[in-house]
């Protein structure tokens, strides 16, 4: 149930223009300070997970490892996505609340 809620919120955030996806774009968003929450797919490479873990710690941005590349991409209406970031606090707070339950 929680998975469906999170993916629905990601889809809503995408429609609202509050999602950035793709490794390069997510990294740029983190560095610019616009990223509020970074979501990495469970099946992303260990290298990718480590890279974003380090960046998020350095820039004090929450990060969760959630779902698969395929389901994250589907929630966005795109192809496979191993990393996405939300750029709005409301969606960030809602997703963190669900995933922490």
C-alpha positions in Angstrom: 0.0 0.0 0.0 2.7 2.5 1.0 4.6 1.8 -2.3 1.5 2.8 -4.3 1.2 6.0 -2.3 4.8 7.0 -2.8 4.7 6.2 -6.6 1.4 8.2 -6.9 3.0 11.2 -5.1 6.0 11.0 -7.4 3.7 11.0 -10.4 1.8 14.0 -9.0 5.1 15.8 -8.4 6.1 15.1 -11.9 2.9 16.6 -13.3 3.5 19.6 -11.1 7.0 20.0 -12.5 8.7 19.3 -9.2 10.8 16.3 -10.3 14.2 16.1 -11.8 15.4 12.8 -13.1 18.6 11.3 -14.6 22.0 11.1 -12.9 23.5 14.3 -14.4 20.4 16.4 -13.8 19.9 15.2 -10.2 23.6 15.9 -9.4 23.3 19.4 -10.8 20.1 19.9 -8.8 21.8 18.8 -5.6 24.7 21.2 -6.1 22.4 24.1 -6.9 20.5 23.6 -3.6 17.2 23.0 -5.3 16.9 19.3 -4.4 14.7 18.5 -1.4 14.7 14.7 -1.5 16.8 12.3 -3.6 15.3 8.9 -4.4 17.6 6.1 -5.7 16.3 2.9 -7.2 17.1 -0.3 -5.2 18.5 -1.9 -8.4 20.8 1.1 -9.1 24.5 0.2 -9.2 26.4 0.3 -5.9 28.6 3.1 -7.4 25.5 5.2 -8.1 24.1 4.7 -4.6 27.5 5.6 -3.0 27.9 8.7 -5.1 24.5 10.1 -4.2 24.8 9.0 -0.6 28.1 11.0 -0.3 26.6 14.1 -2.2 23.4 14.1 -0.1 25.4 13.9 3.2 27.7 16.7 2.1 24.7 19.0 1.0 22.4 17.8 3.9 19.7 16.5 1.6 17.6 13.5 2.7 18.0 10.4 0.5 15.9 7.2 0.3 16.5 4.0 -1.6 13.2 3.0 -3.0 11.5 0.9 -5.6 13.1 -0.2 -8.9 14.4 1.7 -12.0 11.4 0.4 -13.9 8.7 1.5 -11.4 10.3 4.9 -10.8 10.4 5.5 -14.6 6.8 4.3 -15.0 5.7 6.7 -12.2 7.3 9.5 -14.1 5.9 8.4 -17.5 9.4 7.8 -18.7 11.9 5.0 -19.3 14.2 3.4 -16.6 15.3 5.9 -13.9 17.8 5.1 -11.3 17.8 8.5 -9.6 15.3 11.3 -9.2 15.0 14.3 -6.9 12.0 16.3 -5.7 12.3 20.0 -5.7 9.4 20.9 -3.4 9.0 20.4 0.3 5.3 19.3 0.4 6.0 16.2 -1.7 9.2 15.6 0.2 7.5 15.7 3.5 4.6 13.5 2.4 6.9 10.8 0.9 9.2 10.8 4.0 6.2 10.4 6.3 4.9 7.4 4.3 8.3 5.7 4.1 9.1 6.2 7.8 5.8 4.5 8.9 
